[in-house]
Amino acid sequence: MDSKLNCSIIQDILPNYIEGLTSDITNKAIQDHLASCADCRKALENMTSEMEETNGMKVVPPKQINFLKKIKLRQWKVAGMSVLVSVIVLLCVFYFIGTRDFPVSGRDITIGDVYQMKDGSIHYSISANVNGYVSNTSSQSDGESEIIRIYEHRRLNSSDGKNIILIPEKWSPLSNSNSAQEKTAIYYEGNGQSDRILIWKKGMELPKANAEQEAHYQTTRTKNR
């Protein structure tokens, strides 16, 4: 009841407000009401439009027009902030709940079966203890070193049980036909250089491959050609 009464009173004095006949105190009360009442703002817009179209009537004072513009601008700002907050919330949800690739830490890596072939290539095998599944393995050159990386696909804070995944065995040649640079070390790297595991380094004594391992090596090379 009070709300309807207030709107009725406001709309009764809107013509005087438009004419600039109301006091500053009354203007402040009207503007506070208009800021929170869509019906009265609409009534004000209709009255000002009618006055502009009627001959002999005064044009709406600039301060009234500016006030309406401020209200609309405030509404656009609120809508824009709402959209921005929604986008940020969605991104946070995806960041913490969504799945993506993470490098497998060195503490979850086991290196085994490291030995040297007759042609100098270094053989090794890797097993990874991961929460999700192994999505990618990579081998890149870092100057004279070869860097091995393994990635698992999971959530950021996954509580799933870990599984040991065996990565296919690898033979790493010490020379590159496309480069004269000699390889001097092989590392596994997890989360940056501080998370490296040495697989082989020049000067390191390694067991030599036996006849069965050499035969398996040659068979695998033939299949991969």
C-alpha positions, 0 to 999 in steps of 0.5 A, spaced: 500 500 500 505 504 501 509 503 495 503 504 491 502 511 494 509 513 494 508 512 486 502 515 486 505 521 489 511 521 485 507 521 478 503 527 481 509 531 482 513 529 476 510 535 471 513 540 476 519 536 476 520 536 469 518 544 469 524 545 474 519 547 479 520 543 485 525 544 490 532 541 491 530 537 497 524 534 493 528 533 487 533 529 491 527 525 493 524 524 486 531 521 484 532 516 489 525 513 488 526 513 480 533 510 481 529 504 484 522 504 481 522 502 473 514 504 473 516 511 475 522 512 470 517 510 465 512 515 467 517 520 467 520 518 460 512 518 457 511 525 460 517 528 457 516 525 450 509 528 451 511 535 453 517 535 447 511 533 442 506 539 445 507 546 442 508 551 447 510 547 452 517 547 455 523 542 453 525 538 458 531 541 462 538 538 461 539 536 468 533 531 468 535 528 461 542 527 464 539 524 470 535 519 466 542 517 462 545 516 469 540 511 471 541 507 464 548 508 464 548 505 471 544 499 469 548 497 463 554 497 468 551 493 473 549 488 467 556 488 464 559 487 471 554 481 472 556 478 465 564 479 467 563 475 474 559 470 471 565 469 466 570 469 471 566 464 475 566 459 469 573 460 468 574 458 475 570 452 475 573 449 469 580 451 472 579 447 478 574 441 475 576 441 468 581 436 465 587 438 462 594 435 461 599 436 466 607 434 466 608 428 470 613 429 476 619 426 477 617 423 483 612 419 480 617 416 474 621 410 475 627 409 470 629 402 468 633 397 463 638 402 461 644 399 457 648 401 451 647 398 444 653 396 439 652 402 435 652 407 441 645 408 442 642 408 449 636 404 451 631 405 457 624 404 459 620 409 463 614 407 468 609 413 470 605 413 476 599 417 474 592 419 476 589 420 469 592 417 463 598 418 459 596 423 454 603 425 451 610 423 451 615 428 448 623 428 446 626 435 445 633 437 444 636 442 449 643 444 447 647 437 447 642 434 452 635 430 450 629 432 454 624 427 455 617 429 458 611 425 459 604 428 460 598 426 464 590 428 463 587 429 469 583 434 473 588 439 477 586 436 484 585 429 482 583 424 488 583 418 483 587 412 485 594 412 481 596 407 476 603 405 474 603 406 466 609 403 462 611 407 457 614 403 450 621 402 451 626 407 447 633 407 444 636 414 443 642 415 438 648 419 441 649 422 434 644 426 429 644 425 422 641 432 421 646 435 426 654 435 427 652 436 435 654 430 439 649 428 445 652 428 452 646 427 456 639 424 457 634 427 462 627 426 464 624 433 466 617 433 470 616 440 473 622 444 470 629 443 470 629 442 478 625 436 477 630 432 472 632 425 473 639 423 469 638 417 465 645 417 462 651 422 461 657 422 457 662 418 461 657 414 465 659 406 465 653 402 462 652 395 461 652 392 454 646 389 451 646 382 450 645 378 444 638 377 445 637 385 446 641 387 440 636 382 436 630 385 439 633 392 437 634 390 430 627 387 429 624 394 432 628 398 428 626 394 421 619 395 423 619 402 424 623 404 418 
